[in-house]
Amino acid sequence: MTPLRIFASGDELGTYAAAEVWRRLEAAQAERGVATLGCPSGRSPMSTYAALAAQALRVRVDGARLHVVMMDEYLVTDGGRERLPPRAAHFSCAGFGERHILAPLNATLAAPVPAENLHVPPADDPAAYEEVIAGLGGIDMFLLASGASDGHVAFNPPGTPRAATTRRVELAEATRRDNLGTFPAFRSLDEVPRFGVSVGPETIARHAGAALLLMIGAAKRPSLERIRAARSYDAAWPATIVHDCANAAILADRAAAGGQAASG
C-alpha cells in the first residue's frame, strides 16, 4: 500500500516534498550526471515549488544539468491547425513552468536551469515525448496532483486506459472547470481549451524513479479517500496511478486528510 504522510499545513507539506525532491535530484546527478523533475501545473504543487527555491542555496545540484519535464500543455487552433499556445499566454503550462519553477529556482541556484531544459509535450507528434523522457534517463521524481472532482492526473480524464502514453486528449469538463482556478484570467469555461497533449498513466508509471502525490485542502478530501481505497490503477480515477509508481508516497495536509493528526 502506498504510504500516506499527513502534515499540519500545505506549507509544511511543501517543505518536506521539496527536501525529498532535492535528495533524489542530488543522487541522480551524482550517479548519472543529469537529473529530471516531472512537474504538473496547478495549485497543489505551489508550496513545493516555493520550497524548492527556498532550499536551492543549500543543495548540490547543477542547474545546467537539471531538466524540468512538464506533464501537459493545452492545444489552441491557429489557421485551422492545432499548436501549443505561446509561452506568454496566461494559461500556457510551459509559461507556468517558466514563471513558477524556473524563475524562482534560477534566482537561487548557483548555476541556472537553461530555458531549453524545460520540456513540454509537442503538438505535432506527442508520442515523441516518450523518447525525450527515455533519452533523459526517465524521471527521477514525478510530482503528481489529483483533480478534486474527477481524479484527473495531468490531462488524463476518467476512463483513461492504464496503457495510455503521451497523446492528444480531450479535456473532461471537470478538468476544465478546475483549471478556471489554476488560471484565473480565464473569464468563463468557454475560454478554457478543450484539447491538450498529456503524458499518460503508462508514461508516469514507466518512467518514474519516484513519485509524490500532493493533496492540499479540504476540497481534495474525497479524492484522497478514493485514492486510498484503491490498491492499483483505477481508470475511473486516474490519479490512482501513484500506486503503480516506484518509490511512491502520498502527502496530504490535515484539511485533505479530514483533520487526521499530522504524521510528517
Contacts in CASP RR format, 6 or more apart in sequence:
PFRMAT RR
TARGET T0000
AUTHOR 0000-0000-0000
METHOD contacts of the structure
MODEL  1
MTPLRIFASGDELGTYAAAEVWRRLEAAQAERGVATLGCPSGRSPMSTYA
ALAAQALRVRVDGARLHVVMMDEYLVTDGGRERLPPRAAHFSCAGFGERH
ILAPLNATLAAPVPAENLHVPPADDPAAYEEVIAGLGGIDMFLLASGASD
GHVAFNPPGTPRAATTRRVELAEATRRDNLGTFPAFRSLDEVPRFGVSVG
PETIARHAGAALLLMIGAAKRPSLERIRAARSYDAAWPATIVHDCANAAI
LADRAAAGGQAASG
1 231 0 8 1.000
2 213 0 8 1.000
2 242 0 8 1.000
2 243 0 8 1.000
2 248 0 8 1.000
2 249 0 8 1.000
2 250 0 8 1.000
3 249 0 8 1.000
3 250 0 8 1.000
4 228 0 8 1.000
4 249 0 8 1.000
4 250 0 8 1.000
4 251 0 8 1.000
4 252 0 8 1.000
4 257 0 8 1.000
4 263 0 8 1.000
5 16 0 8 1.000
5 249 0 8 1.000
5 250 0 8 1.000
5 251 0 8 1.000
5 252 0 8 1.000
5 263 0 8 1.000
5 264 0 8 1.000
6 252 0 8 1.000
6 253 0 8 1.000
6 254 0 8 1.000
6 257 0 8 1.000
6 260 0 8 1.000
6 261 0 8 1.000
6 262 0 8 1.000
6 263 0 8 1.000
6 264 0 8 1.000
7 13 0 8 1.000
7 14 0 8 1.000
7 16 0 8 1.000
7 251 0 8 1.000
7 252 0 8 1.000
7 253 0 8 1.000
7 254 0 8 1.000
7 262 0 8 1.000
7 264 0 8 1.000
8 253 0 8 1.000
8 254 0 8 1.000
8 262 0 8 1.000
9 253 0 8 1.000
9 254 0 8 1.000
10 47 0 8 1.000
10 216 0 8 1.000
10 217 0 8 1.000
10 253 0 8 1.000
11 47 0 8 1.000
11 51 0 8 1.000
12 253 0 8 1.000
12 262 0 8 1.000
12 264 0 8 1.000
13 47 0 8 1.000
13 48 0 8 1.000
13 214 0 8 1.000
13 216 0 8 1.000
13 251 0 8 1.000
13 252 0 8 1.000
13 253 0 8 1.000
14 47 0 8 1.000
14 48 0 8 1.000
14 50 0 8 1.000
14 51 0 8 1.000
14 214 0 8 1.000
14 251 0 8 1.000
15 47 0 8 1.000
15 51 0 8 1.000
15 55 0 8 1.000
16 251 0 8 1.000
16 264 0 8 1.000
17 47 0 8 1.000
17 48 0 8 1.000
17 51 0 8 1.000
17 143 0 8 1.000
17 212 0 8 1.000
17 214 0 8 1.000
17 251 0 8 1.000
18 48 0 8 1.000
18 51 0 8 1.000
18 52 0 8 1.000
18 54 0 8 1.000
18 55 0 8 1.000
19 51 0 8 1.000
19 55 0 8 1.000
20 141 0 8 1.000
20 210 0 8 1.000
20 212 0 8 1.000
21 37 0 8 1.000
21 48 0 8 1.000
21 52 0 8 1.000
21 141 0 8 1.000
21 143 0 8 1.000
21 212 0 8 1.000
22 52 0 8 1.000
22 55 0 8 1.000
22 56 0 8 1.000
22 59 0 8 1.000
22 61 0 8 1.000
24 35 0 8 1.000
24 140 0 8 1.000
24 141 0 8 1.000
24 209 0 8 1.000
24 210 0 8 1.000
25 35 0 8 1.000
25 37 0 8 1.000
25 59 0 8 1.000
25 61 0 8 1.000
25 66 0 8 1.000
25 140 0 8 1.000
25 141 0 8 1.000
26 35 0 8 1.000
26 59 0 8 1.000
26 60 0 8 1.000
26 61 0 8 1.000
27 140 0 8 1.000
28 34 0 8 1.000
28 35 0 8 1.000
28 36 0 8 1.000
28 140 0 8 1.000
29 35 0 8 1.000
29 60 0 8 1.000
29 61 0 8 1.000
29 62 0 8 1.000
29 65 0 8 1.000
29 66 0 8 1.000
32 137 0 8 1.000
33 65 0 8 1.000
34 65 0 8 1.000
34 66 0 8 1.000
34 67 0 8 1.000
34 136 0 8 1.000
34 137 0 8 1.000
35 61 0 8 1.000
35 65 0 8 1.000
35 66 0 8 1.000
35 67 0 8 1.000
35 140 0 8 1.000
36 66 0 8 1.000
36 67 0 8 1.000
36 68 0 8 1.000
36 69 0 8 1.000
36 133 0 8 1.000
36 136 0 8 1.000
36 137 0 8 1.000
36 138 0 8 1.000
36 139 0 8 1.000
36 140 0 8 1.000
36 141 0 8 1.000
37 66 0 8 1.000
37 67 0 8 1.000
37 68 0 8 1.000
37 69 0 8 1.000
37 139 0 8 1.000
37 140 0 8 1.000
37 141 0 8 1.000
37 143 0 8 1.000
38 68 0 8 1.000
38 69 0 8 1.000
38 70 0 8 1.000
38 71 0 8 1.000
38 139 0 8 1.000
38 141 0 8 1.000
38 142 0 8 1.000
38 143 0 8 1.000
39 45 0 8 1.000
39 68 0 8 1.000
39 69 0 8 1.000
39 70 0 8 1.000
39 71 0 8 1.000
39 97 0 8 1.000
39 101 0 8 1.000
39 143 0 8 1.000
40 70 0 8 1.000
40 71 0 8 1.000
40 72 0 8 1.000
40 143 0 8 1.000
40 144 0 8 1.000
40 145 0 8 1.000
40 153 0 8 1.000
40 154 0 8 1.000
41 70 0 8 1.000
41 71 0 8 1.000
41 72 0 8 1.000
41 93 0 8 1.000
41 96 0 8 1.000
41 97 0 8 1.000
41 100 0 8 1.000
41 182 0 8 1.000
42 96 0 8 1.000
42 145 0 8 1.000
42 182 0 8 1.000
43 181 0 8 1.000
43 182 0 8 1.000
43 216 0 8 1.000
44 145 0 8 1.000
44 146 0 8 1.000
44 214 0 8 1.000
44 215 0 8 1.000
44 216 0 8 1.000
44 220 0 8 1.000
45 143 0 8 1.000
45 145 0 8 1.000
45 214 0 8 1.000
46 100 0 8 1.000
47 216 0 8 1.000
48 143 0 8 1.000
48 214 0 8 1.000
49 100 0 8 1.000
49 101 0 8 1.000
49 104 0 8 1.000
50 104 0 8 1.000
52 101 0 8 1.000
52 104 0 8 1.000
52 105 0 8 1.000
53 104 0 8 1.000
53 105 0 8 1.000
53 107 0 8 1.000
53 108 0 8 1.000
54 108 0 8 1.000
56 105 0 8 1.000
56 108 0 8 1.000
56 109 0 8 1.000
57 108 0 8 1.000
57 109 0 8 1.000
57 110 0 8 1.000
61 109 0 8 1.000
62 110 0 8 1.000
62 111 0 8 1.000
63 105 0 8 1.000
63 109 0 8 1.000
63 110 0 8 1.000
63 111 0 8 1.000
63 112 0 8 1.000
63 113 0 8 1.000
63 117 0 8 1.000
64 111 0 8 1.000
64 112 0 8 1.000
64 113 0 8 1.000
64 114 0 8 1.000
64 117 0 8 1.000
66 113 0 8 1.000
66 117 0 8 1.000
67 117 0 8 1.000
67 118 0 8 1.000
67 119 0 8 1.000
67 136 0 8 1.000
68 97 0 8 1.000
68 101 0 8 1.000
68 102 0 8 1.000
68 113 0 8 1.000
68 117 0 8 1.000
68 118 0 8 1.000
68 119 0 8 1.000
69 119 0 8 1.000
69 132 0 8 1.000
69 133 0 8 1.000
69 136 0 8 1.000
69 139 0 8 1.000
70 93 0 8 1.000
70 94 0 8 1.000
70 96 0 8 1.000
70 97 0 8 1.000
70 118 0 8 1.000
70 119 0 8 1.000
70 120 0 8 1.000
70 121 0 8 1.000
71 93 0 8 1.000
71 154 0 8 1.000
71 155 0 8 1.000
71 198 0 8 1.000
71 199 0 8 1.000
72 93 0 8 1.000
72 120 0 8 1.000
72 121 0 8 1.000
72 154 0 8 1.000
72 155 0 8 1.000
72 196 0 8 1.000
72 197 0 8 1.000
72 198 0 8 1.000
72 199 0 8 1.000
73 84 0 8 1.000
73 85 0 8 1.000
73 92 0 8 1.000
73 93 0 8 1.000
73 94 0 8 1.000
73 120 0 8 1.000
73 121 0 8 1.000
73 123 0 8 1.000
73 196 0 8 1.000
73 197 0 8 1.000
73 198 0 8 1.000
74 84 0 8 1.000
74 85 0 8 1.000
74 91 0 8 1.000
74 92 0 8 1.000
74 93 0 8 1.000
74 193 0 8 1.000
74 195 0 8 1.000
74 196 0 8 1.000
75 82 0 8 1.000
75 83 0 8 1.000
75 84 0 8 1.000
75 85 0 8 1.000
75 123 0 8 1.000
75 168 0 8 1.000
75 193 0 8 1.000
75 195 0 8 1.000
75 196 0 8 1.000
75 197 0 8 1.000
76 82 0 8 1.000
76 83 0 8 1.000
76 84 0 8 1.000
76 85 0 8 1.000
76 89 0 8 1.000
76 193 0 8 1.000
77 83 0 8 1.000
82 123 0 8 1.000
82 168 0 8 1.000
82 195 0 8 1.000
83 123 0 8 1.000
84 92 0 8 1.000
84 94 0 8 1.000
84 120 0 8 1.000
84 122 0 8 1.000
84 123 0 8 1.000
84 197 0 8 1.000
85 91 0 8 1.000
85 92 0 8 1.000
85 193 0 8 1.000
86 92 0 8 1.000
87 94 0 8 1.000
87 95 0 8 1.000
87 98 0 8 1.000
88 95 0 8 1.000
89 95 0 8 1.000
90 183 0 8 1.000
90 185 0 8 1.000
90 186 0 8 1.000
91 179 0 8 1.000
91 183 0 8 1.000
91 185 0 8 1.000
91 186 0 8 1.000
91 192 0 8 1.000
91 193 0 8 1.000
93 120 0 8 1.000
94 118 0 8 1.000
94 120 0 8 1.000
97 118 0 8 1.000
98 115 0 8 1.000
98 118 0 8 1.000
101 118 0 8 1.000
102 113 0 8 1.000
102 115 0 8 1.000
102 118 0 8 1.000
105 112 0 8 1.000
105 113 0 8 1.000
106 112 0 8 1.000
106 113 0 8 1.000
119 129 0 8 1.000
119 132 0 8 1.000
120 197 0 8 1.000
121 129 0 8 1.000
121 166 0 8 1.000
121 197 0 8 1.000
121 198 0 8 1.000
121 199 0 8 1.000
122 128 0 8 1.000
122 129 0 8 1.000
122 197 0 8 1.000
123 197 0 8 1.000
126 166 0 8 1.000
126 167 0 8 1.000
126 168 0 8 1.000
126 197 0 8 1.000
127 165 0 8 1.000
127 166 0 8 1.000
127 167 0 8 1.000
129 166 0 8 1.000
129 197 0 8 1.000
129 199 0 8 1.000
129 203 0 8 1.000
130 165 0 8 1.000
130 166 0 8 1.000
130 203 0 8 1.000
133 139 0 8 1.000
133 203 0 8 1.000
133 207 0 8 1.000
134 207 0 8 1.000
137 207 0 8 1.000
138 207 0 8 1.000
138 208 0 8 1.000
138 209 0 8 1.000
139 207 0 8 1.000
139 208 0 8 1.000
139 209 0 8 1.000
140 209 0 8 1.000
140 210 0 8 1.000
141 208 0 8 1.000
141 209 0 8 1.000
141 210 0 8 1.000
141 211 0 8 1.000
141 212 0 8 1.000
142 204 0 8 1.000
142 207 0 8 1.000
142 208 0 8 1.000
142 209 0 8 1.000
142 210 0 8 1.000
142 211 0 8 1.000
142 212 0 8 1.000
142 245 0 8 1.000
143 211 0 8 1.000
143 212 0 8 1.000
143 214 0 8 1.000
144 153 0 8 1.000
144 204 0 8 1.000
144 211 0 8 1.000
144 212 0 8 1.000
144 213 0 8 1.000
144 214 0 8 1.000
144 239 0 8 1.000
144 241 0 8 1.000
144 242 0 8 1.000
145 153 0 8 1.000
145 213 0 8 1.000
145 214 0 8 1.000
145 215 0 8 1.000
145 239 0 8 1.000
146 152 0 8 1.000
146 153 0 8 1.000
146 213 0 8 1.000
146 215 0 8 1.000
146 220 0 8 1.000
146 223 0 8 1.000
146 224 0 8 1.000
146 227 0 8 1.000
146 237 0 8 1.000
146 239 0 8 1.000
147 153 0 8 1.000
147 174 0 8 1.000
147 175 0 8 1.000
147 178 0 8 1.000
147 220 0 8 1.000
147 223 0 8 1.000
147 239 0 8 1.000
148 178 0 8 1.000
148 219 0 8 1.000
148 220 0 8 1.000
148 222 0 8 1.000
148 223 0 8 1.000
149 174 0 8 1.000
149 177 0 8 1.000
149 178 0 8 1.000
149 223 0 8 1.000
150 157 0 8 1.000
150 158 0 8 1.000
150 172 0 8 1.000
150 174 0 8 1.000
150 175 0 8 1.000
150 237 0 8 1.000
151 158 0 8 1.000
151 223 0 8 1.000
151 226 0 8 1.000
151 227 0 8 1.000
151 237 0 8 1.000
151 238 0 8 1.000
151 239 0 8 1.000
152 158 0 8 1.000
152 172 0 8 1.000
152 174 0 8 1.000
152 175 0 8 1.000
152 178 0 8 1.000
152 238 0 8 1.000
152 239 0 8 1.000
153 201 0 8 1.000
153 204 0 8 1.000
153 238 0 8 1.000
153 239 0 8 1.000
153 241 0 8 1.000
154 198 0 8 1.000
154 199 0 8 1.000
154 200 0 8 1.000
154 204 0 8 1.000
155 169 0 8 1.000
155 171 0 8 1.000
155 175 0 8 1.000
155 196 0 8 1.000
155 197 0 8 1.000
155 198 0 8 1.000
156 164 0 8 1.000
156 169 0 8 1.000
156 198 0 8 1.000
156 200 0 8 1.000
156 201 0 8 1.000
156 238 0 8 1.000
157 169 0 8 1.000
157 170 0 8 1.000
157 171 0 8 1.000
157 172 0 8 1.000
157 175 0 8 1.000
157 238 0 8 1.000
158 172 0 8 1.000
158 235 0 8 1.000
158 236 0 8 1.000
158 237 0 8 1.000
158 238 0 8 1.000
159 235 0 8 1.000
159 236 0 8 1.000
159 238 0 8 1.000
160 169 0 8 1.000
160 200 0 8 1.000
160 201 0 8 1.000
160 235 0 8 1.000
160 238 0 8 1.000
161 201 0 8 1.000
161 235 0 8 1.000
162 201 0 8 1.000
162 202 0 8 1.000
162 205 0 8 1.000
162 233 0 8 1.000
162 235 0 8 1.000
162 241 0 8 1.000
162 244 0 8 1.000
163 201 0 8 1.000
163 202 0 8 1.000
164 200 0 8 1.000
164 201 0 8 1.000
164 202 0 8 1.000
164 203 0 8 1.000
165 199 0 8 1.000
165 200 0 8 1.000
165 202 0 8 1.000
165 203 0 8 1.000
166 197 0 8 1.000
166 198 0 8 1.000
166 199 0 8 1.000
166 200 0 8 1.000
166 203 0 8 1.000
167 197 0 8 1.000
167 198 0 8 1.000
167 200 0 8 1.000
168 195 0 8 1.000
168 196 0 8 1.000
168 197 0 8 1.000
169 195 0 8 1.000
169 196 0 8 1.000
169 197 0 8 1.000
169 198 0 8 1.000
170 194 0 8 1.000
170 195 0 8 1.000
170 196 0 8 1.000
171 179 0 8 1.000
171 192 0 8 1.000
171 193 0 8 1.000
171 194 0 8 1.000
171 195 0 8 1.000
171 196 0 8 1.000
173 189 0 8 1.000
176 189 0 8 1.000
176 192 0 8 1.000
176 193 0 8 1.000
176 194 0 8 1.000
177 189 0 8 1.000
179 186 0 8 1.000
179 192 0 8 1.000
180 186 0 8 1.000
180 189 0 8 1.000
180 192 0 8 1.000
183 192 0 8 1.000
186 192 0 8 1.000
201 233 0 8 1.000
201 238 0 8 1.000
201 241 0 8 1.000
201 244 0 8 1.000
204 211 0 8 1.000
204 241 0 8 1.000
204 245 0 8 1.000
205 233 0 8 1.000
205 241 0 8 1.000
205 244 0 8 1.000
205 245 0 8 1.000
208 245 0 8 1.000
208 246 0 8 1.000
208 247 0 8 1.000
208 248 0 8 1.000
209 245 0 8 1.000
209 246 0 8 1.000
209 247 0 8 1.000
210 245 0 8 1.000
210 246 0 8 1.000
210 247 0 8 1.000
210 248 0 8 1.000
211 242 0 8 1.000
211 245 0 8 1.000
211 246 0 8 1.000
211 247 0 8 1.000
211 248 0 8 1.000
211 249 0 8 1.000
212 248 0 8 1.000
212 249 0 8 1.000
212 250 0 8 1.000
212 251 0 8 1.000
213 227 0 8 1.000
213 239 0 8 1.000
213 242 0 8 1.000
213 248 0 8 1.000
213 249 0 8 1.000
213 250 0 8 1.000
213 251 0 8 1.000
214 251 0 8 1.000
215 223 0 8 1.000
215 224 0 8 1.000
215 227 0 8 1.000
215 250 0 8 1.000
215 251 0 8 1.000
215 252 0 8 1.000
215 253 0 8 1.000
215 256 0 8 1.000
215 257 0 8 1.000
216 252 0 8 1.000
216 253 0 8 1.000
216 255 0 8 1.000
216 256 0 8 1.000
217 253 0 8 1.000
217 255 0 8 1.000
217 256 0 8 1.000
218 255 0 8 1.000
218 256 0 8 1.000
218 258 0 8 1.000
220 252 0 8 1.000
220 255 0 8 1.000
220 256 0 8 1.000
221 255 0 8 1.000
221 256 0 8 1.000
221 257 0 8 1.000
221 258 0 8 1.000
223 237 0 8 1.000
223 239 0 8 1.000
224 250 0 8 1.000
224 252 0 8 1.000
224 256 0 8 1.000
224 257 0 8 1.000
226 237 0 8 1.000
226 240 0 8 1.000
227 237 0 8 1.000
227 239 0 8 1.000
227 240 0 8 1.000
227 242 0 8 1.000
227 243 0 8 1.000
227 250 0 8 1.000
228 250 0 8 1.000
230 237 0 8 1.000
230 240 0 8 1.000
230 243 0 8 1.000
231 243 0 8 1.000
232 240 0 8 1.000
232 243 0 8 1.000
232 244 0 8 1.000
233 240 0 8 1.000
233 241 0 8 1.000
233 243 0 8 1.000
233 244 0 8 1.000
234 240 0 8 1.000
242 248 0 8 1.000
242 250 0 8 1.000
254 260 0 8 1.000
254 261 0 8 1.000
254 262 0 8 1.000
END
